[in-house]
């Protein structure tokens, strides 16, 4: 068994369901301190939801690229244990696959990153630039006290990165076929339209909020928010929940509540979207309350040193011509982009993430480590 696979198994064996870290970061810090990294094990958040964060950095002998690896040690709950073929927190091998919660998302990525750095530092102990790790236990949760807190701390210190790889599982069919070089922003809204409750047989004595809402909602659904661009699809407006009524068939509801979300491109801004929604609601004469939650702004890393180094490393190790993509949900890359102009995500095949019997191809774990190491070599040794 390879060193990378052993570390991946050691991480999977720790029951680190959000926000628990279960000792994962202490294990990583121990490995990194042996390489000369300065490590800070931090905790953020309220007492009933303490989040573990790790900041680690190894500064080279001479100036150069400030490079970061980022990821999360927390995992989603395993779900019904009886449906798993084997214990989700006991790493198991079957038919060339490594099974366990976090195998794909994203403990094998973290293991591959650490071992890649161990090999790189052994070969290049006098490397230029710096190598850093930003690790959290709150990526799968609210995301309020994880990577965002590390980024705020680094901003206060004036610490910046030039390039960063987030180890999210981005590959689709085979390792290396996709790099995420950006993500759309996410803006959620909760709209409460206020009416007057009454008997359904006496509509003149009531005001049906659903009837008032329907034309506005139809216009919101049909509206073109932007046309996207070469990197992003058009901004999407989607309704996730609609609630109204008492459950009785003879009562006009007194209010209607709509939950909706924008996944927006760099062609739109959160403030611009808010303004357009508010203007539309005012034009329709609704009595309403509206609250907003911005999960993240869009970010984009154009083709350049980081994308080129990672794509080259993938080609060297696998022969795969990778694709750059901005599809999918949000990631902690949205926070790291505040202190780093080049942020991409790259990791194993994502077909089983968050599923029963989550797994990765065991042989790909070593290949992933080699890709990370080759990327370091391209950026810090032969930039």
N, C-alpha and C positions, 0 to 999 in steps of 0.2 A: 504494500500500500504506500502511496506517495505521501510526502509531507503535507501537501495541499489537501489531499483527501482526509488525512488524519485530523487536520485542523477543522475542516468543514464538519466532520462527524462530531468533534468535541463541541462545536458551537450548536449544532442541531440538537445535541443531547441536553442542552440547557433550555428549560421551559420558560422562554422569554416572551410570553404573551404580553402585548402592550398594556402598561408601560414598563413591565418588568424587563430587566436586563439579565438577571440570573447569573451574573458573574462573567458574561461574555466579554464585556469591555475590559475588565481587570485582566483577563487572559490575554487579550490583544495588547494591552499596555505592557504587560510583562514581556511579551515577544518584542515589542517595539523598543522598550527601554534597553534591551540587550543590544540593539543596533545603534544606540546613541540618540534616540528620540527623547525630547522633552515631552512628558505626558501629563495631562491634567484630566483627572476623573471628576466630573462636575455633576451636580444635581440641580434640577430646576423644577418649578411647579409646586402646587399645593401638597400638603402632607398626604392627602388621600389619593394623589396621582403623581408621585415623584418620578421624574424622568431622568434617566442616566444619559450623560453626554460625555464624549471623549474628544479632546483636542490633543493631537500629537504632532510634533514637527521635528525634523532633522535638518539642520541648516548646514549647507555645504561649505567647503573651504573657500570658495570664490563665488562672486555674484553669478547669477544665471536665472533660469526659469524657476518660478515658484509654482510647484505642481502639487495638486491635491487629489486624494482619493476620498470619496464620501459614500456613506451607506448607513444602514440601520440594522441593529441586532434584534429588534422586536419583530414578532410575527403575529399573524392573525390567529384567533382561536381555531383549534383543529376541527371543531364541529363534533358530530356524533362519533365517539371513539369506536363503537361497534361497526361502523362502516369502513374503518381503516383496515387494510390487510395486516398491518403491523402497527405497533405503538408509534404514534407520530413523533415522539420525542426519544425514540430509540432508533438511531440511524441503521437502516437495513439495506442489503444489496440483493436484488433479484434481476436476473436477465440483463446484467450490465447496467442497471439503473441504481442510483442512490436515492432511497426513499426517506422522507421525514419532513415535518413542518419546517419551512425555511430553506429546504434544499435548493429551490429555485429562487426564492424571494426572501432574503438574498444572502444567506450565510455562506454559500459556496463562493459568491463574488468576494465577500470580505476575506475569506480564507485565501483565495487566489491573490488578492491585493497584497496581503501581508507577506505571503511566501514570495511573491514577485519582488517585493522590496527587499526581503532577506537576501535573495539571490543577487539582486542588483547591487546592494551595498557591499556584499562580499566581493564582487567583481570590480566595483567602482567606489572604494572607500573614500576617495578624495574627490567625489563628484562635485560639480558646480551646482549652484542653485539650491533649492530646498524641496523636501518632500513632506507632505502633511496628510493627516487623516482627520476627517470630521465624521464622527460616528454618533448616532442617537438611538434611543429606544422609544421614540414617539413619532415614527414615520407612518405607521399603520393606524395611529390614533388621531386625536384632534390636531396634532402638528403645532401646538401652541407653545410648547416648552422644549422642543427638540432642536433641530438644526437651526431654526430661526434664532434661538437664544445664543448658539455658538457664533452665528454670523454677527449678531449685535455686539457680542463681546469682542470679536475681531475688529469690527468697525471702530469700537471705542479705543482699541489699541493701535489703530492705523495699520492693521495687518491685511495684506491683500494677496490673492493668488492670481497667477497668470493663466492657468489652465486647470481644469478639474474633471475627473471622470466619476460619475455616480454609478454604482454597480447594479442598477436596476436591471431586471431580466428583459432585455430588448429583442433578443433573437426570436425569429418566428418559426422557420422550418429547420434551420441548422445554425449552429454557433457561428456568429460573425455576419449573418446576412442583413442585420439592421443595426444602425446606430441612431439613437434619438439625439438630434442636434438642436432641439427646442421643444417647447410645449406651449399650448394655448393657455390663456388666462382663464380663471374660473370666478364668476360673479353670480351669487345666488340672491334671490329676493323672496320675501314673504309679503304677499298683498292681501290685505283684509278689506273687503268691500262691505260697507255698512248699509243695511236696509232696515225695514221695519217688519217684524214678525206679525203674522196674522192668520186668520182662517182662510183656507184656500178658496172657499165659496164667496169671500168678500174681499177681492183683490183691491177694491177702491180704498179699503181701510189699512192696507199694508203697502210695502214697497219691496219688491222681489230683487235682491241683490244679484241673483244669477241672471235675471233678464237684463239688468243694467250692465253686468259684466260681460255678457256674451259678445256684443259688438266690439268692445275694446279688445277682448281676448282674441277674437278672429283677426283683428288688425295686427296685433302683436305677432301672431303665428305667421301671418302672410308677409310681414315686413322684411325687406332686405336690409340687413344691418351693415354689411359690407360685402365685397366680392372676394375677400381673401387676397392672396398673392402667390408668388411662385413657391413659397415655403409653407403657407398655411391655407387650409380650406376656409370658406366663408364662415363668419361668426354664426354660431348656432344658438337659437332660443328654444328651450324645451321646458314643458310643464311636467313636473314630477308628481304633484299631488293637488287634488281639488276637493275641498270639504265644504259641505253646506247641509242644512236640514237637521231636523230632530230625530229622524227615523220614522216619524209618522207620515202617512200619506195625505193628510188633510191640513198640513201646516206650511205656510209660506215661511222660508227661513229668514232669520234676522240678519245673517251675515254669510258671506262666502269667503273662504280662505284659499289662496292659490300659492303653491310653492313652485318656483321656476328657477332656471339656471341659464346663464350665458357661458358658453365656451368660446372665448373671443380671440381673434387673431391680433397681430400687431397693427392691423389697419383700423382697429377701434381702441378706445380707452374705456376704463371702468366709469370714469366721470361722464364721458360722452354717452354711454349706454344708459346710465341712470337718468341723465337729462332727457333723453328721447322717450324713455318709458314714462317719466313724470309728466312730460308735455302731452303725451297721448292720453293719459288718464284724466288730466285736467280738461282736455278738449272734449272728452266724453261726459264731463260733468259728474263724475263719480264722487261719492263721499267715501274716503278710504284712508287706511293707514298702510305705510310701506316701510319695511326695514330691509337692510342690505347686509350681505356678508361677502367680503372679497377674500377668496382663498389664495389668490396669487395672480400676479401680472404675467403676461406672456414673455418668454425669452427666446432668443435665437442665437446660435453660434454658426456663423457662416463658414464656408470652407476656408481653411487656413492651417496654421501649424498644428493645432490639436487634432482636428478632423483628419488632416493628412497623415499625422504620425500614427493615429489609431487605425485608420484604414490600411496604411502600409503594413502595420504589425499584423492585422487580420489576414491580409493577403499573403504575407510571408509565412504565417503559421498554418493557414488553412487552405489557401488558394481561392478563397471566396472574395468576390467583388461586392463589397458592402453597399447598402443603400442608406442614405441619410433621410430621416423622417421626423416629422413633428406630431404624428398621430398619437392618440391615447389620452390618458388623464394627466393629472398634475403629478409632480414629484418634488423632492426637496431641492432639485436644481433651481427652482424658482427663487429660493432664498439665497443660494450660493451665488447666483448671478449678480447679486448686489455688490459682491466683493471680488468678482472674477469675470473677466470679459469672455472667456471661453469655457463653456460648461456643456458636456455631453453625457449621455447615459449609455452604458454598454454592459451587457451581462449575458447570462445563459438563455436558453429557450424558455419562453414564458407560457407554454401550453398548459401547465398544470398549477400555476400559481393560484393560491387561495382555495385549491380544490382538495377533496379527499384523495389520499395517496399521492400527494405532491412529490415530484421526483425530478432528477436531472440525469442525463447520461453521465455515468461515472468517469468515463474516459475524457469527457469534455472539460472536466474540472482542471486537469493539468494543462490542457490546451489554453483555457482561459487565463490561467496564471502566466503562461508564456506570452500571450498577447499583451497582458498588462506590463510584463517585464520589457518586452520589445518596445512598447510605447515609451516607457521611461528612458530606454537607451536612445531612442530617436530624439527625444526632447531635451534630455539632460547631458548626453554625451556627444551626439552629433546633430545639434539643432540646425 
